[in-house]
Amino acid sequence: MRRTVYGHFSGRAALVEGPVEEAAHALWQALAAPGIPAPDAVTALARFRPRHVVRR
């Protein structure tokens, strides 16, 4: 008998619940952390590089 990861949980909801809660907790911690001063608009734009842009 072959067992998948789903066999260890009561359903799909239970399978994704843990990682979702962990991600939400990490997000709240990041938002609550003391802020780092934001760079000026020109510096922020210079640092911005979309990941989906492919350079040739």
C-alpha positions as CSV (number, residue, x, y, z in Angstrom):
1,M,0.0,0.0,0.0
2,R,1.4,3.3,-1.0
3,R,0.7,6.2,1.3
4,T,0.8,9.9,0.4
5,V,1.2,12.9,2.6
6,Y,-2.6,13.3,2.5
7,G,-2.9,10.1,4.5
8,H,-1.3,11.7,7.5
9,F,-4.0,14.5,7.7
10,S,-7.7,14.5,8.0
11,G,-8.1,16.4,4.7
12,R,-6.6,19.0,2.5
13,A,-7.6,21.8,4.8
14,A,-5.7,20.3,7.7
15,L,-2.7,19.8,5.4
16,V,-2.4,23.5,4.5
17,E,-3.5,24.9,7.8
18,G,-0.1,24.6,9.5
19,P,2.0,26.3,6.8
20,V,-0.7,29.1,6.3
21,E,-0.7,29.8,10.1
22,E,3.1,29.9,10.1
23,A,3.2,32.3,7.1
24,A,0.6,34.6,8.7
25,H,2.6,34.6,12.0
26,A,5.8,35.5,10.1
27,L,4.1,38.3,8.3
28,W,2.7,39.8,11.5
29,Q,6.2,39.6,13.1
30,A,7.7,41.4,10.1
31,L,5.0,44.1,10.1
32,A,5.4,44.6,13.8
33,A,9.2,44.9,13.6
34,P,10.7,48.4,13.9
35,G,10.8,49.9,10.5
36,I,14.0,50.5,8.6
37,P,13.9,54.0,7.1
38,A,12.7,53.8,3.6
39,P,15.0,55.0,0.8
40,D,14.0,58.0,-1.2
41,A,12.0,57.3,-4.4
42,V,14.9,57.5,-6.8
43,T,17.0,55.0,-4.8
44,A,14.0,52.7,-4.4
45,L,13.3,52.8,-8.1
46,A,17.0,52.0,-8.9
47,R,16.8,48.9,-6.6
48,F,13.6,47.7,-8.1
49,R,14.1,44.8,-10.5
50,P,11.0,42.7,-11.3
51,R,11.8,39.0,-11.1
52,H,9.6,38.2,-14.1
53,V,11.7,40.4,-16.5
54,V,14.2,38.3,-18.4
55,R,17.3,40.1,-19.6
56,R,18.8,39.1,-22.9
